[in-house]
Each structure stands twice: as C-alpha cells, then as structure tokens.
Amino acid sequence: MKKKALSLLLVLVMATCLFAGGATETATSDETPITIWAWDPNFNISIMQEAISRYQATHPDAKFQIVEIAKADLEQKLHTTLAAKTKTGLPDIVLIEDYNAQKYLTSYPGQFADLTKSFDYSKFIKSKTDIGVVGGKNYSVPFDSGVTGFFYRTDLLSKAGYSAADLTNITWSRFCEIAADYHKKTGRYLFANGKSDGGLMRVMLQSAGQWYFDKDGKPNLVNNAAIREAVQLYKRFIDEDLAYPTNGWNDWVGALYTSDAASISSGVWIVGSIKAGKDQSGLWAVAPIPRLSGTSSVNASNLGGSSWYILQNGPKRAAAIAFMNEIYGADKEFYQTILLNNGAIGSYTPAFEGDAFAKKDAFFGNYPIYADLSKWAEMIPMVNIGQYTYEADAAIMANMEAYYAGKATLDQTLQAAEAQLKNSIQ
C-alpha cells in the first residue's frame, strides 16, 4: 500500500509540475503581448503596425502592444529602467536612434540580446549593421537607412542656367560656387542652413569615412582633415552669404515651401516633408550628395536613422526574435510596402531590386528616385560613430561663434571644441 501510495503521489507531483509548466508557457505565449517602445506614429509606429499585420496573417495568436513614447522620453525611460537593473517594466523590442546605440550597448552590457546567430547580417547594409556591433557581436535589427540626397527644384535651377549634369557628383566647393551664382542671379538662396545645426556637418564627415572620433573611439577633431574642411565650409556659408539662415526644423523645411531655398541636402526621410508642398509636384529631382575635396570622400552619405533592439530580459524575447526575423530579416514585400506607404528605405538589400524601388515618382518628374537612393545607400562609408555624437556636435557648435566672428582661428576653434568634448565625456 505504501508503495502504491508513493507511486500515486509521484504521479500527482509530476502531473502537477507538467500542468504548471504548461500553464506558464501558455500564459507567456498567448496572454502576454510582445511589447514595443517607439516614437513617431506616422513613420516608425506605422511601419511596425504593418510588420505586425503581416506577421499576424500567418501567426493569428501572436499578440503585440506598441507603446508610443516621445523620443526624448523614451531614451530617458530606457536609461532609467536599465540603470535600475530590474527585469520588470522592460519592453521586448525598443527603437534606438543610431547615434545613441553604442552608448546604450556599452553602458548596459548584458541587457540587449545577442542576435549574431539570429539574423543573416550579410543581407543588410554594412555601414548600418556595424553601428549595432560590440565585441564582435551583433545586437541590432537594422531598420531605416538615412541615405542622403541632394534634393533640388528643377524649375528654379533651370532659370539660373543649371541642369542635372551640373549638379551631379560635385564637390561642396563647387556647390558653394553654384550657390553664390544662384544667389546673384535670383536674389534667393540655393539652400537653407542653421549655423548651429550639426546635421549637414555629419553628412560631410561620413561621406569621407570620418567622424568625430578615431577608430579607438577617442575624440579626433584637431587633426581630422574632414572636420577641418567641414568647419571651413560652414564659415564660408556665413561669410559669402550662401545659405538662407534658419533656426530650427520649421524654418529649415519652410524655406522650401516659400522657394526661399531651392534645394535641401538631407536623409531620404525628408521626402515626406518635401512632398508636403503639393503645389511643387513635378518640379523636384535628386542628385548624389556633394563630397568633400579629399580623395577619400564619395558622393554618398547618411543622416540619422534608427534600428530595433531586443531586450535580453524582455518577457517575450524568443517570440520577439522570431517575429523580427520573419518580417524585418526576410520579408522583401514588407520593405516594398513601407517604401510606397511611408517613404522608408530599409537596410535589407535584397529588397532593393523590387518593383517599388523602380517605380516612377510623379512628384520628382516621373523619375524612380528610390532606385538611385538605394544604390547610394550601399556606397555609404563606414564610420565609428562611438557613444558621444551629440556631445561632439555641441562642442563644435559652441565654439563656432568665435570662429564665425573672426575671434578665433580654425586651430583654436577645434582645440577648444576637442577640450570641451573630452571634458563632457569624462
């Protein structure tokens, strides 16, 4: 009797354990949604909703929760949660801007899932995937490319005597000459620029395969030939009155709608803003971004862009990886759809040969602009962005005023900026 009772007890214990294990797995799989943190409902979140819709078509039981958080608030919340070393309150997937990725990955080791063996990274733009690599391991799911273009008004440039051939594969020095001539002939400006905005400077630097830091991640401003040329160009914009002066996003983009600026050099994500000027449809074209004078510079660069990251301690990590792999890591039709619906060029290169990239755009004179932009995306030089891009931006721009006013030489300006940068990141 004792043996029978013991056997029955063991069976009951095993059954209970199996039931409990099954119940836990069911709760994790079916009841707990994959949680995603992101910003921008019209771009990032809209695209993620498309990804979810495609995934649920073949995985109807998969559940998701997208939490919309303003970019600055998301960054602060993520820092706070990771710093607390808690396993609760974490999302499964989070969007991180590329310029900030290394800061998170190095500041919080072990908090992001190693995805090296989960994705075929050879199918993504290399300059993009490298941003999410630490210690030889890949942590990112590469998302939107910030491939740049020189977008311009064909009608306005034509009146000043310039054709597409005159604007293709030029240097920034030649760009300045055209800007001066355009201003002289029309009384308006070829482009708009904020003298304290580092965005265009970043475009210039990456086209030369350079950044604010060397290969070891140390500040490299004073002896950086690309930075020296870029800073001098910014001063030339002021000294020769080449740029329509702007302060902030609304001024910068608004200059296009009033025709105070005839072009804009920026990431592909600017296309949506350009097209907001509906009365200008058919009057736009795009050329490769100008390059610096150095021999290492090319007519291709990047500005901005973000990638997705999966949290190591997220409650649905495995499910999140499976979802992201199936859609962002393999679904070419997904990338076709988001290009047409959102103007997003992803980083997944097999999709670049799809029909959407060859589609003619009426706004841009019935030209397939995305075919060119995707080609330029694969030409973007790789750089070591490091952890402190925005700190470097701030240091340079803070010291530019004295340079603009002629109160400091180029060497003095860069020496002061490098000293400020080193002090701010200690």
C-alpha angles and dihedrals in degrees: 000000000000090000091049091047091049091048091049090049091052091049091050091048092049092047091049091050092048091047092048092048091049092048091052093049091047091052091049095046102038109022106035112071125219101256120216129189117202145138135227112052093205096055122011097028095040089053092047090051089055089051091051092048091053092047095048090053087074099022103045094169094058113110128200139186120197114199112200111212128167110256097248092045092049092052092049093046092049092049092049094048095046093045089055088059090222125151093208127082094027123134120229094227128025133182115231126183111241094237089060100039099094091049091058096041095050096038094051109034115186093021096096124062118252103237098177094117096033099068136039098237092183086078094060131076105275096218086057100045093049090065090068097047123107124167091355093302126116117228104166137082097215111232132170123008119226091206108166133229138182099239114193145171108252094198095053095044091046091056088055091051101260128130133188091268090059091055101044123103095350131152124247087248090059089044089058091051091052090046091053092048092046091051091049093050100041108022088232134093134263091216145001125235139173109224091216096046113104096195097096091044090057089051090053094047097049092048085064094045090249136120140176089277136052125239090278093054095252121139110270112181109120099054097033109115093197093053092047091054093044093051091048090051091053089054091047090055088058100038095049096037092237101146133059101242115240137177114205137342099300093053092045097051094033091063088069094057093050092044089237084128121040097196145020129206109207149113121305090257087076090073092085091055092047091052090052085079091076094175088065096060113140093019100090135087136170132226131180115282114265116258134223119258095251116104092239094061121099134192093256133079146145138244122190126325133154140225136207123249129195119218117235091218097040110129092235101037097136093046090047092053092049092050095047092045094052096048111022094029102045116005108103092176089058090059091047090054097049091047091056096038102036107016089241121154106200126203096244103110100198087068093059091081094057126114094254092064091053094048115119116239116219092202089060097049095277091297123141095238095171092062088061095041093052089050091051090047090066090052096057110125117238118245136179100246092183124188104293111054095134092046088054091048090052094048094052096043092047090058098041095082092069089048092049090051093049092244094118134036123234091258093049091048094052093042090053091046093049091049091050091048093050091048093049095053100043 
